[in-house]
Amino acid sequence: MTRRFTAVPTGVQACALGEGPVWDPARERLLWVDIDGHAVHQGVLDGEDVVATGRWDFAAEAGAVAVAADGSLLVAERAALTVIGRDGSRTPMARILEEGSPSRLNDGAVDPDGRFLVGSLDPAGKSGTEVLVRLGRDGLTVIDDDLILSNGLAWSPDGSEFYSIDTVPGIVWVRDYEPLGERREAFRITDGHPDGMCADTDGNLWIAIWGGGRVECRTPDGRLLATVAVDAPNTTSAAFAGPDLDLLVITTAHLDGHRDSGRLFTARVGATGLLTPYWEGA
């Protein structure tokens, strides 16, 4: 039987296009981006609510954020990566997309070894040449170069398998991770568009469904275990937060006519998330 939960909106200001929640356990803070609002936000938990405590603004889109062990941030801007130091300084890190490219960077995540992965998307939704890359101390590795809208990234609890989403065809891909193996289709989602995702300690995937107003929990082979209803049609991503990693935080996008769309939502879903690794740093 599929378990059913309902998420509740938090009190933080709504985003234009909220995405990419990340829990920083050392500082007990939550980070997320507002892609179209050109900002990275920071907040703390107050029970099941989120209280905003700061933000960093950008000239253009901010697609993803990651945290280093010392508290500095790595931000995927429209085409390049930027480091925000603890003192607020900003240092260019790496250019991912060519200057003038119509594409932009989208969802990103840190792998079990501390390397940062980020993908790109075609705003027109049809190029088929978008990339997923990995930045490590050995340089930049192209993992995929045939995507339309690179999105959610997650790893199995032991780090041996890597999951990634291409939103437009609705595919959740899987491959062996170390070394990188051949990509294979894990499953497809046809009722709505799979967006961001995270994994729990049982190895199940929690996937935000854009256009569906929900988050789905599925086994690695696609069997539906649970749904989380969200009062915002365009759910974008999810992450487990809190000291026990047992609070599911859900980002959403604003949509006219839907009062709480764009807000962060939270839900207790009877699962525990995996600790997000810290970025290894520059």
DOVO-686342 format. One line per field, with one value per residue (C-alpha): residue number from 1; x, y negated, z negated. Coordinates in Angstrom, 2 decimals, decimal comma. Each point is the difference from the previous one (the first is absolute). Layout:
# residues N
num	(NUM	...)
X	(X	...)
Y	(Y	...)
Z	(Z	...)
END
This chain:
# residues 282
num	(1	2	3	4	5	6	7	8	9	10	11	12	13	14	15	16	17	18	19	20	21	22	23	24	25	26	27	28	29	30	31	32	33	34	35	36	37	38	39	40	41	42	43	44	45	46	47	48	49	50	51	52	53	54	55	56	57	58	59	60	61	62	63	64	65	66	67	68	69	70	71	72	73	74	75	76	77	78	79	80	81	82	83	84	85	86	87	88	89	90	91	92	93	94	95	96	97	98	99	100	101	102	103	104	105	106	107	108	109	110	111	112	113	114	115	116	117	118	119	120	121	122	123	124	125	126	127	128	129	130	131	132	133	134	135	136	137	138	139	140	141	142	143	144	145	146	147	148	149	150	151	152	153	154	155	156	157	158	159	160	161	162	163	164	165	166	167	168	169	170	171	172	173	174	175	176	177	178	179	180	181	182	183	184	185	186	187	188	189	190	191	192	193	194	195	196	197	198	199	200	201	202	203	204	205	206	207	208	209	210	211	212	213	214	215	216	217	218	219	220	221	222	223	224	225	226	227	228	229	230	231	232	233	234	235	236	237	238	239	240	241	242	243	244	245	246	247	248	249	250	251	252	253	254	255	256	257	258	259	260	261	262	263	264	265	266	267	268	269	270	271	272	273	274	275	276	277	278	279	280	281	282)
X	(0,00	1,25	0,50	-1,41	1,24	-0,80	2,65	-0,61	1,27	2,66	0,07	2,89	-0,63	-1,06	2,55	-0,50	1,64	1,17	2,43	2,84	-0,44	3,17	0,39	3,26	0,21	3,08	-1,75	-3,55	-1,16	-2,00	1,06	-2,07	-0,04	-2,53	1,10	-2,15	0,33	3,79	0,70	1,33	-1,95	0,92	-2,26	-0,29	-2,61	-2,55	-1,75	-1,53	0,22	2,89	1,14	2,00	3,33	1,81	0,42	2,57	-1,11	1,30	-0,25	-1,58	-1,31	1,38	-0,60	1,45	1,99	2,39	1,78	3,65	1,04	1,22	-3,39	0,91	-2,43	0,32	-2,70	-0,88	-0,83	-1,37	3,13	2,76	0,76	0,77	1,33	-1,47	2,46	-0,96	0,80	-2,42	2,71	-0,70	2,57	-0,55	0,55	-0,65	-1,88	-2,23	-1,93	1,39	-0,54	-3,16	-1,51	-3,82	0,19	0,37	1,19	-2,69	-0,04	3,24	1,19	3,12	1,02	1,20	3,62	-0,71	-0,01	-2,68	-2,29	-2,19	-2,11	-1,36	-3,33	-1,31	-2,65	-1,79	-0,15	1,22	3,74	1,16	3,56	-0,11	2,72	0,52	3,53	2,06	2,55	2,77	3,61	0,93	-2,01	-3,30	-1,53	-2,92	-2,39	-2,81	-0,25	-3,34	-2,57	-2,90	-0,52	2,49	-1,59	-0,05	3,13	0,28	2,17	-0,77	0,83	3,33	0,85	0,32	-2,90	-0,76	-3,45	-0,69	-3,10	-0,67	-3,29	-1,42	-0,09	-0,80	2,90	1,77	3,40	2,28	3,62	2,83	1,90	3,58	1,20	-2,73	-1,99	-2,30	-3,21	-3,22	-3,64	-1,25	-3,60	-2,18	-2,58	-2,84	-2,49	1,79	3,68	2,68	2,08	2,34	0,47	1,79	0,55	-0,73	1,93	-2,03	1,15	-3,38	-0,31	-2,15	-0,82	-1,75	-2,57	-0,25	-3,60	-1,23	-0,06	1,71	3,17	0,18	2,03	1,07	2,24	3,11	-1,95	-2,92	-2,59	-2,11	0,13	-1,35	-1,27	0,22	-2,73	1,21	-2,36	2,07	-0,22	3,66	2,03	3,69	2,21	0,26	2,61	0,05	0,94	0,29	2,29	-1,47	-0,47	-3,65	-1,75	-0,65	0,39	-1,63	0,61	-2,60	-0,45	-2,43	-3,12	-2,69	-3,22	1,66	0,51	2,80	1,86	3,64	0,23	2,02	-2,08	0,87	-1,30	0,75	-0,01	1,37	3,35	3,53	2,17	3,64	2,50	0,98	3,80	1,87	1,59	3,73	0,84	2,06)
Y	(0,00	-3,45	-2,22	-3,52	-3,15	-3,70	-2,72	-3,32	-3,40	-1,81	-3,68	-1,04	-2,31	1,73	0,46	-0,55	3,36	1,68	2,90	2,06	0,15	1,02	0,70	-1,16	2,00	-1,69	-3,38	1,39	-2,08	0,62	-1,44	-0,22	-2,00	-2,17	0,50	-2,66	-2,24	0,04	0,87	2,57	0,11	1,16	0,97	1,97	2,49	-0,85	3,31	0,70	-3,63	-1,77	-3,46	-2,00	-1,34	-1,32	-0,14	-0,62	-1,73	0,49	-1,81	3,02	3,48	2,00	3,65	1,90	-0,39	2,29	-0,39	0,59	1,25	-3,47	-1,54	-1,60	0,50	1,14	-1,53	1,04	-3,27	-0,15	1,34	0,20	0,97	-2,58	0,46	-2,17	-0,16	-0,17	-3,72	-0,48	-0,29	1,46	1,89	1,42	3,77	1,52	-0,81	2,90	-1,38	-2,01	-3,73	-0,90	3,47	-0,05	2,78	-0,53	2,06	1,75	2,56	1,00	2,21	1,19	3,62	2,33	-1,04	-3,72	-0,81	-2,28	1,09	-2,40	0,26	-2,41	-0,53	-1,32	-2,69	1,09	3,55	1,83	-0,28	3,49	-1,31	-1,10	1,20	1,51	-0,65	0,75	-2,39	1,56	-0,70	1,84	-2,47	0,14	3,30	0,14	2,74	-0,58	-2,25	1,07	-1,32	-2,39	-1,14	1,37	0,10	2,01	1,84	2,64	2,91	3,33	0,19	1,73	-2,37	2,80	-1,09	-3,43	-1,21	-2,97	-1,46	-1,34	-1,80	-0,39	3,72	0,80	2,43	0,91	1,34	2,21	1,12	1,42	-2,92	0,97	0,44	-1,61	2,75	0,04	-1,96	2,02	-0,92	0,72	-1,06	-2,74	-2,31	-0,90	-1,76	-3,32	-0,83	1,31	-2,89	-0,04	2,98	1,42	3,46	1,45	2,49	2,88	-0,95	-1,28	-3,13	-3,00	-1,78	-3,36	0,14	-3,29	-0,52	2,64	-1,82	2,88	1,81	3,72	2,58	2,82	3,00	0,05	2,03	-2,44	1,59	-2,72	0,13	-3,37	-3,37	-3,38	-2,44	-3,59	-2,95	-1,39	1,58	-0,42	1,85	-0,24	1,87	1,61	0,64	1,42	-2,52	-0,38	1,59	3,43	-0,54	0,96	-3,14	-0,09	-3,55	-0,66	-2,94	-1,30	-2,57	-2,90	0,41	-2,67	1,02	2,30	-1,85	2,06	0,82	-1,01	0,71	2,63	2,89	2,61	3,46	2,86	3,09	2,73	0,13	-1,19	-1,67	0,49	-2,54	-2,33	0,04	-3,27	-1,35	0,70	-3,65	-1,79)
Z	(0,00	0,90	-3,05	0,26	-1,72	0,25	-0,14	-1,76	1,18	-2,01	-0,83	2,22	2,92	3,20	2,77	3,70	0,67	-3,20	0,43	-1,43	-3,81	-1,86	-3,73	-1,62	-3,26	-1,45	0,00	-0,27	2,94	3,13	3,34	3,18	3,22	1,74	3,59	1,62	-3,06	0,49	-3,64	-2,45	-3,27	-3,48	-2,89	-3,21	-1,16	-2,65	-0,52	3,40	1,08	1,72	-1,07	2,55	-1,28	3,07	3,77	2,70	3,19	3,54	3,31	1,70	-0,81	-2,91	0,86	-2,96	-3,22	-1,87	-3,34	-0,91	-3,42	-0,99	0,82	3,31	2,87	3,59	2,20	3,54	1,73	3,54	1,70	-2,62	-3,60	-2,68	-3,54	-2,77	-2,88	-3,64	0,15	2,90	2,63	3,43	2,05	3,51	-0,06	3,43	3,18	1,06	2,97	2,89	-0,08	1,88	-0,33	-0,18	-2,60	-3,74	-2,94	-2,02	-2,79	-1,74	-2,87	-1,80	0,48	-2,79	0,66	-0,25	3,71	1,43	2,82	1,93	3,15	2,57	1,68	3,28	-0,72	3,17	-1,32	3,09	0,67	-1,00	-0,44	-3,64	-2,34	-3,43	-1,28	-3,09	-1,47	-2,08	-0,87	3,19	2,11	1,84	1,13	2,44	-1,12	2,52	3,06	1,52	-2,48	0,43	-3,61	-2,49	-3,44	-3,26	-1,16	-2,75	-1,15	-1,62	-3,74	0,67	2,85	2,54	2,23	1,40	1,08	2,28	1,62	3,47	-0,57	3,51	0,90	-3,64	-0,44	-3,21	1,03	-2,10	0,38	-2,05	-1,44	-0,80	2,64	2,12	1,70	2,97	-0,43	-0,04	-0,49	-3,50	0,66	1,53	-1,49	2,37	-2,29	-0,44	0,48	-2,39	-1,33	-3,01	-2,31	-3,01	-1,46	-3,44	-2,12	1,45	3,50	1,13	2,16	-0,91	3,27	0,42	2,80	1,91	1,06	-2,42	-3,33	-1,77	-0,94	0,72	-1,88	2,32	-0,30	2,23	2,56	0,00	-2,29	-1,64	-3,82	-1,12	1,16	-1,70	1,05	0,40	0,43	2,87	3,45	0,92	-2,61	0,85	-2,45	-3,43	-2,69	-3,51	-2,68	-3,76	-2,61	0,68	3,76	-0,38	1,28	3,74	1,37	3,38	2,32	2,44	2,77	0,05	2,13	0,23	-1,69	-2,53	-3,28	-1,50	3,20	-0,18	-3,73	-1,79	-1,34	-2,61	-0,89	-2,39	2,19	-2,26	1,80	-0,69	2,59	0,87	-1,29	2,84	0,42	-0,19	3,14	-0,01	0,71	2,58)
END
